[in-house]
Every structure is written in C-alpha cells, then in structure tokens.
Amino acid sequence: MIMQSIINVLAISSFLMSATAVGSGLYIYQNKDTLIDSFKQGLMENLLPGSAGLSNDLIPKDIPLALPTTPSLPIPSTGLPTGPLF
C-alpha cells in the first residue's frame, strides 16, 4: 500500500515536470518574436547607452549572410606527430 502511494507521487511529479517543460517550450515558441525584439533592444541599450533615442530603422531587419562559395582547407594541427613512432 505504501509502495503504491510512493509510485503514484513519483508519477504525478513526473507528469507535472513534463507538462511544465512542454508548456515552457510552447510559450517560448509562440512569443519568440517578442522575446527576440526585447533581447535586441536590451542589447542595443547596453552596447550603445547614448543611443536610446535612435530609430530602429538604422538596424537592418534582414542582413544577408554571405556563405563561402568554395570549401576551405582544414587548419593543420601543430600538436601530436602523425607518423609512426619507432
């Protein structure tokens, strides 16, 4: 009887933790644009404290990301030797 009640408490607490994780994820997903704008605003206020009155038009909304057209070579390591050790 007491073992069953312990298992029930663990099951209920596990459900509550899972529901909390799913609920948090849904909240963040639904409010991601607001959260991102809030983060950018706070970042700009911290980086440029004198520019609180500047317009948001100065920050481009869609910055194109230039991807490399040719692959680059890996950086050689200067660590361990690569040849056989005799």
C-alpha positions as CSV (number, residue, x, y, z in Angstrom):
1,M,0.0,0.0,0.0
2,I,2.7,2.5,0.9
3,M,4.8,1.5,-2.1
4,Q,1.9,2.2,-4.4
5,S,1.4,5.7,-3.0
6,I,5.1,6.4,-3.4
7,I,4.9,5.3,-7.1
8,N,1.8,7.4,-7.6
9,V,3.5,10.5,-6.1
10,L,6.5,9.9,-8.4
11,A,4.2,9.5,-11.4
12,I,2.3,12.7,-10.7
13,S,5.5,14.7,-10.1
14,S,7.0,13.3,-13.4
15,F,3.8,14.4,-15.3
16,L,4.0,17.9,-13.8
17,M,7.6,18.3,-14.8
18,S,6.9,17.1,-18.3
19,A,3.9,19.4,-18.6
20,T,6.0,22.3,-17.3
21,A,8.7,21.7,-19.9
22,V,6.2,21.4,-22.8
23,G,4.3,24.5,-21.6
24,S,7.5,26.5,-21.4
25,G,8.5,25.4,-24.9
26,L,5.2,26.4,-26.3
27,Y,5.3,29.8,-24.6
28,I,8.8,30.5,-26.0
29,Y,7.8,29.3,-29.4
30,Q,4.6,31.5,-29.5
31,N,6.4,34.6,-28.2
32,K,9.8,34.2,-29.9
33,D,9.5,37.3,-32.0
34,T,8.6,39.4,-28.9
35,L,11.4,37.8,-26.9
36,I,14.0,38.4,-29.7
37,D,13.0,42.0,-30.1
38,S,13.2,42.5,-26.4
39,F,16.6,40.9,-26.3
40,K,17.9,43.1,-29.2
41,Q,16.5,46.2,-27.6
42,G,18.3,45.4,-24.3
43,L,21.5,44.6,-26.1
44,M,21.5,47.8,-28.0
45,E,20.8,49.8,-24.9
46,N,23.8,48.1,-23.2
47,L,26.1,48.4,-26.1
48,L,25.2,51.9,-27.1
49,P,24.0,53.7,-24.0
50,G,23.7,57.1,-25.6
51,S,21.6,55.9,-28.5
52,A,18.3,55.3,-26.6
53,G,16.5,57.8,-28.9
54,L,17.7,56.3,-32.2
55,S,15.3,54.8,-34.5
56,N,15.0,51.1,-35.1
57,D,15.3,51.8,-38.9
58,L,19.0,52.1,-38.6
59,I,19.2,48.3,-37.8
60,P,18.5,46.2,-40.9
61,K,15.9,43.5,-40.4
62,D,17.2,41.1,-43.0
63,I,21.0,41.0,-43.0
64,P,22.1,38.7,-45.8
65,L,24.6,36.0,-44.7
66,A,27.3,35.5,-47.3
67,L,28.2,31.8,-47.5
68,P,31.6,30.8,-48.9
69,T,31.4,29.5,-52.5
70,T,34.5,27.3,-52.3
71,P,35.3,25.0,-49.4
72,S,38.2,25.9,-47.2
73,L,41.1,23.7,-46.3
74,P,41.3,22.4,-42.7
75,I,43.7,24.1,-40.4
76,P,46.7,21.9,-39.8
77,S,47.3,20.9,-36.2
78,T,50.7,21.5,-34.6
79,G,50.1,19.1,-31.8
80,L,50.9,15.4,-31.9
81,P,53.1,13.8,-34.6
82,T,51.2,12.0,-37.4
83,G,53.9,9.5,-38.4
84,P,54.8,6.1,-36.9
85,L,56.7,6.2,-33.6
86,F,59.6,3.7,-33.6
